[in-house]
Amino acid sequence: MSKKKAPILRLKAVYEGAAMRQELENMRRAQQTLKDCGLDIESSKMQQKINKMNATIKDKVDEALRQRSALIRVLLAAFAAGDIATTMADNLEEVFRSLAFGQDGEGGKAVAELFRLQAEEWNKCVQMVDGNGESERVSMYYADMAEEIVGTVVPVIYKIVDKYMNSKDGEKIL
């Protein structure tokens, strides 16, 4: 059985930092060559450039950490949005199933079915967190976060919906 390689995703700052490290090595070799040739003043000037490059590389490392954090944040938020969407679609289907009967090709039951199908797609995205069982710790950590997010956000959604439904305009329009 062949082992499937994970896709490689590189942060821009990591790539740029690696190029800078290569340049730093070139600078160090040049400095050593100057020193070996007895050009101590030029070698000393090169050290200033090396120190500046080291500081720039450190800044790149910090930038890479910020990029990583930004990517993880939006990824987790998107997974959470999928969990919210799935929960709302499940709620919609449950309410229609329990409160309505008969065939409905264009109305509420058709909408509920459309949302159910959409929820299946969202769920495929959310299941990516599980990574086919590769990282149970990440999966469990995310599950705790998602449970808190869904438990907090869904009631707020219903509260806002209720506010609009119960308003004068909502009673007339809906």
N, C-alpha and C positions, 0 to 999 in steps of 0.2 A: 504494500500500500504506500503510495507516494504521500509525502507530507506536504500539505498545501502551504505555500509561503504567504505570510501576511502582507497586505499592501504596505508600501513604504510611503509615509507622508512626512515631509520635512518642513520644518518651520523656516521661514525666510531668514530670520536672524541667525539660526544655527548654520545655515548654508553660508551666509555672509561672514559669520565668525570663523568658520573653517577656512575660508579663503584668506581671512586676515591672519590666521595662525600660520598658514603657509608663507605669507608675506613676512611675518615675524621671523620665521626660521631662515628665510633668505637674508633678512637683515642681520641676523646673528652670524650667519656664515660670512657675510660681507665684513662685519665687524672683526671677526676672527682673522680674516685675510688681511685686513688693514693692520691689525695688531702684529700678525706674523711678519709683515713687511716693515715693521718699525714705525708705522704711521700712527703714533699714539694720540695725537691731537684729533685726527680724523676719526680714529676709533672711539674717542671720547664723545665726539659730536654724534656719532652713530648711536651711542648709548642713549642719548637724549631722545632720538627718534624711536628707539626700542621701548623706552619707558612710556612714551606717548602712545605707541601702538598697544602696549599692554593695557593701558587705561581704556583705550578704545575697545579692545576685546572684552574687557570686564563689562563695559557698557552694553556690548552686544549680548553677553550672557544674560544680563538683567533684562534686556529687551526680549530675548528668547523666552525667558520665564514669564514675562507679561503676555507674550503671544500665546504660549501654551495655556496659561490661565484663561485668556479670552476665548480660545477655541473650546476648552473644556466647559466653560460657563455656558456658551451658546448651545453646545451640544446637549448638555444636561437640560437646559431650558426647553430645547426642542423635544427631547424625549418626554419631559414633563407635559408639554403641550399635547403630545400624542396620548399620554395617559389621561389627561383631562378630556380630550376629544373622545377617546374610547369610552370613558365613564359616562359622558353625556349621551353618546349614541346608545350605549347599553340601557341607560335610564329611559331614553325615548322609546326604544323597542319594548322594554318591559311595560311601560305605561300603556302603549298602544295595544300590546298583547293582552293586558289585563282589563282594559276598559273598553275596547272596541272589538267588533267582529264583522265578518263579511269580507267581500272583495272590494279593493279600492286601488284602482290602477293609476290614479293621479293625485289623490289627496294625501291625508296624513299617514296612512299605512305605507303608501309608496315612498313617502319622505323617510319614514322610519326605516324602511328596507334600504334605501339609499345610504342613510347614515350608518346602518349596520354594516354594509359593504365597505364604507369608508373606514369604519372602526377596525375592520379586519386589516386594512392596509396600514393604518396607524399602528396597530398592534405589531405588525411585522417590523416596523421601525423600532418600536420600544423594545422588542425582543433582541435587538442588536446589542443592548446593554449586557445581556446574558452571555454574549459571545460564544454560543454553542457550548456553554458549560465550562469555558476555559478559565473564567475568573469569577468564582463564586463570591469572593469578598466584594468585588465591585458590584456585582448583581445585588447582593444583599444591602450594601450601602445605598445604592440607587433606590432599591425598593423602599427603604425607610424614608428617603427623601421624597420619593414620589407619593407615598402614602400621606405624608404631611402636606405636600403641595395640594394634592387632590382634595384631601380633607378640609383644607383651608379655602381653596379657590372655588370649589363647586358650591358650597353654601353661599358664598358671596355672589356668585353668578345668579343663583336663584333669588337672593334678596333683591338684587337690582332688577331682575325680571319682574318679580312681584311688585316692586315699587312702580314700575312703568305700567304693568297690567292693571294695577289698582288706582292709577291716576284717572282724572276725568277723561283725558284724551284716550288713555288706554282702554277704558270701559267703552267708549264710543267706537274706537277703531278696531279693537280686538274682539 
